């Protein structure tokens, strides 16, 4: 059987030329313009070798690292096309070698040179190793450039993760004052028609609204502020405002079914953060996530399945790593990572199951949009908790009012 080569080349004419030449020599060949298209092509039909132009969108090295995260693509050898300038080529080689990339081809190249390089790679006994779990975690951090949480935000989340009686609201007020923009947003929400506070001081707001309500307002404002200025070029149905509405509603649902469950009060923030990996993908992998959303629309599959097919990692994986990056409680990280299949988790599966139930309830109420319109089947472990979706959905009107107060400020 003829060897197959996938050419990832930004210039359409060059890509077509290389494909034609390789086919004349008996190879199977196809070409695409960037990494997201490469992932789609590989999903439809694998290949033996990838020829990857370093000057494609997102860059050849980063694209190669994204492809290697995918269990189906991780062992396909990659030949990196180098720039013509020798100094630039040396810099690219040095960076690539740091990430175990050893096959290169300087542009422009002749067909004979390309054919020899492809054959050398195919004849080599070296096969790229699939990434380990730790490799995947490290790559998620690097490739997504996970946002850093400001010190004041981190301190607030830590202060508010305690039980109501243990929260030092004087400290909360002082910490909010360290971030005027965040403090102003919190006060605007407190002044909304739903919450009805009329005063001007945070201490007054706490006395008027109580710790539980202030926790919800502050936690939601902290996360919103982290992503409010981000922009995504991804085309498709998912946008940050709809995702935010969905996430806030899941946080509120978590409060309802977890009232008697959690002394540390992490329910609301966990609900808000359960899909935060989708926001990271929207902003860091716009092209790839556009293809994920295309697959959802065309094949009517859950977005998490499309993520696995195109990216090889899911928003749950990314969100769990972000929780570690932000030094959030261990149960938050674990529950985010397991909320689609809580029964498979070794730890905090009850908390993950509560997120799972809350997500189903919010999807049933059609509040916001989380990337697909499908309502997943209830996980068998979650069914045993006897937490009712109906218990949550009867609060839809109240959820909508609260969300408008939080988003519309």
Secondary structure by P-SEA (a helix, b strand, c coil): cbbbbbbbcccaaaaaaaaaaaaaacccccccccaaaaaaaaaacccccccccccccccaaaaaaaaaaccccccbbbbbbbcccaaaaaaaaaaaaaacccccccccccaaaaaaaaaaaaacccccccccaaaaaaaaaaaaccccccaaaaaaaaaacccccccaaaaaaaaaaacaaaaaaaaaaaaccccccccccaaaaaaaccaaaaaaaaaaaaaaaacccccccccccccaaaaaaaaaaaaaaaaaaccccccccaaaaaaaaccaaaaaaacccaaaaaaaaaaaaaccccaaaaaaacccccaaaaaaaaaaaacccaaaaaaaaccccccccccaaaaaaaaaaaaaaaaaacccccccccccccccccccccccccccccaaaaaaaaaaaaaac
